[in-house]
């Protein structure tokens, strides 16, 4: 099992033909370094594909996911990177609106 202690969403769209080296270069350019046991999530401009880059301390893993219909709820209006909680990551990769998890967990009307 690959251990992931922190997840980072890289908000700039990426070319999904990019491999581990180019994505790793993007992480280093944006964040200054790639930390062991951290995951970095990238999407294409249409938000229909994502790639997850994970540094496990010995090497780099790259996983991809594509939606057959719809789009991932990606961040808009921000540049750079954003740290995600595990719940936000799990919601994002199945296509749910992860930005509103906190407000959806509170009931204000009956």
Secondary structure, 3 states (H helix, E strand, C coil): CCCCCEEEEECCCCCCCCCHHHHHHHHHHHHCCCCCCEEEEEECCCCCEEEEEEECCCCEEEEEEECCCCCCCCCCCCCCEEEECHHHHHHHHCCCCHHHHHHHCCCCCC
